[in-house]
């Protein structure tokens, strides 16, 4: 893509909230879009906790939130990749914007890249 001058928009870079570490249960309201998402079944969430654990380790080392690490990882993929995290709260918007100032080390990026693949179909 980079060679073609194309831009990649990373939709839902926080995994619909899962990668922030705040979603711990598959008990969603029926009108919550995640209630029908295969990555938010109890089994998938339990198995995908390994991904969150990697992000937590990197976040602790950097004094950052999990959301900031997830967004910073996307930003580290190149200038042709733009994350568009969604939020309804100004405090999270402000937190997310601070990810642009988070410089992940090569070791951080290697650790994040080695995280397990997500369990469950995307949609």
N, C-alpha and C positions, 0 to 999 in steps of 0.2 A: 504494500500500500504506500509506504513512504516513497518508494521509487516512482510511483505513479502520481504523486502529488495529492493523494486522497487523504481524507480525514476520517478517522474512526471515532465514533461517538460511543463511549462505554456507558450503556444504559444500566441503571440499578447497580452501580459499583459497590454498594453496601449490602448486596444480596437481600434486598427488601427488608433490611434491618438486621438480618441474621449475623452479618459480619461485624456488627457493632457490639455483639455480646449481650445485647439486651433482650433478645428473643430466646427464651429458655423453654418454652412450652408450645405444643402444637394445638393448644386450646384457643382457637380464634373465633371471633364472632362470625356468623354465617355471611355477613356482608363484607368481610375482610377478604381481599383477593388472595391472600396467602392460604386461606382455608381449603382451597382446591388445588394448590400448587404441590406437585410431587416432592419438591425439596423440603416441604414443611410438614411431612408426615412425621409421626413420632419416631419411627425407625430411621428415616433419613436425617432428621435433626440430631439424633443421638450419634449417628455415624459421622456426620459432618462437624461435630464438635471438635474433631481433631484439627480442622482448618482454623477454627476460632482460637484454639490453643496456640497455634503458631503465631497468629496475629497478636495475641495477648503477650507472648514473650517479646516480640519485637516492640510492641507498644511500651512495655515496662522499661526496656533498655533505653528507649528514646524519650521517655516522659511524655508520651502522646496518648491520645485516645485510640481505640481500635478503629474507629471511623477514619481518623486522620491517617493511620497506617494504610488502611485499604485504599484510600484515595491517593495517597502519596505513591503507593505501588503502581497504580494506574498511570499517574503522571510520569513515573520513571520509565514507562514503556516507550516514550518518545513524544516529541512535539506534535506528532500527527494523531495522538490519542488524547481525547478529551472526555473526562468523566462528567456525568450529569446526575449527581446524587439528588434525590428528592427529599424534602422535609417540609413539615408544616410549622416548625417552630424556629424563631429567629436565633435562639441560642445554638441550635444545631447547625444552622446556616453559617453562623460565625465560626463555630468549631470546625466545620468542613472547610471553610476558606483557609484556615490556618494550615491545612495540609500542604498547601503550596509552598510553605516555608520549611517543611520537614524534609531534610536530606537523609534519605535512607542510605546506609553504607552498603558497599558491595556484599558484605556478609549478610546484612539484613535482606537484601534482594535475593540472594541465593537461598536463604532459609524460606522466604515467602514463595519463591518459585518451586521449592521442593515440597510444599504443602500437598496433601493428598487431593485428588480430584473430587469434586462434589458428587455425592450420591443423590440420585433422583433426577428425573428428567427436568429440564428447565421449566416447562409449562405443562 
